[in-house]
Amino acid sequence: MLAFLGRRVLIAIPTIILISIFVFGLQHLLPGDPVLAMAGEERDPAVLEALREKYRLNDPIPVQYATWIGNAMQGDLGTSLRTRQPVLELIGEKLPVTIQLAVMALLMAMLIGIPAGVISAYKKGTWIDWVANVTALSGLSVPNFWLGIMLILLVSVKLGWLPASGYSPFMDDPLTSIRNMLMPAFVLGTGLAGTLMRHTRSAMLGVLRSDYVRTARAKGLAERTVLVKHALRNALVPIVTIISLLFGELLAGAVLTEQIFTIPGFGKLVVDAVFNRDYAVVQGIVLCTGIAFIFMNIFADAAYRVLNPRMRDQ
């Protein structure tokens, strides 16, 4: 397994380099001058030129890239042009917030989507299957921003059950932190639950028609044992890959939900950085998100080999 992980990490290095080139190049094609955004009302040409020299914005683009990627490899992603904070420090402050939201959303999606998919496949063609499919399609179709606003109006404003916004660090007050995150996590998890339900149902339908499932039933095993031990375990193999990819998407896709519920995570940091032309922050966030995607894929491949012994010989 260690040799496999080592090979996968080596293969990932060229991909990370391509991502860094794409992120750096695309950022410099965008309109706007970061120095003007940073200077605010100050328009003295000498001051603006001094800022460009200070942040090496007058260097040729290849030189800027070489400097940036060289520093990034040493853990230095630059300094925010707006707050003057190191980018890595900013990411370190915001990332745990988004990770907490993503983990809660993914747990909700798994708790809803996987059992619903198993039951839907087992009860194929019945009204339970129909209800599960309609619910999954509804979850996939409803926009997050609309669902978030409706939940705030109903659960917070009318019923007063949960706070409409705000954030409390989990380590300071776990209960308040979970209460604050419940609605955003539900909004994010709704669409994911629909996706997991559909994939689980398809995988289970294929597995339930397999010879080994028929053999297990012929041996007189209890139906629950057949479903959980023989069918679900094999159906989970492709679902693990989907879950790992969904987690990567959650880290990048929580932008809108965090804005609606005013959660100070990656989303707010990204939006502020884009509007302020804060190149260093945007580059750092996108690079970290891309690397997170790659390592989630490596994790999925490793989990795939654990669940499917036939893959270990390939």
Protein Blocks (a to p, Z undefined) as FASTA:
>chain_A
ZZmmmmmmmmmmmmmmmmmmmmmmmmmmpgcjfklmmnomalcfklmmmmmmmnopmbcf
klmmmmmmmmmmnopabjafklopafklmmmmmmmmmmmmmmmmmmmmmmmmmmmmmmmm
mmgoiaklmmmmmmmmmmmmpcfklmmmmmmmmmmmmnomacfbdcddfklmmmlmmmmm
mmmmmmmmmmmmmmmmmmmmmmmmmmmmpmklmmmmmnopafklmmmmmmmmmmmmmmmm
mmmmmmmmmmmmmmmmmmmnopabfklmmmmmmmnopaklmmmmmmmmmmmmmmmmmmmm
mmmmmmmmmlmmZZ
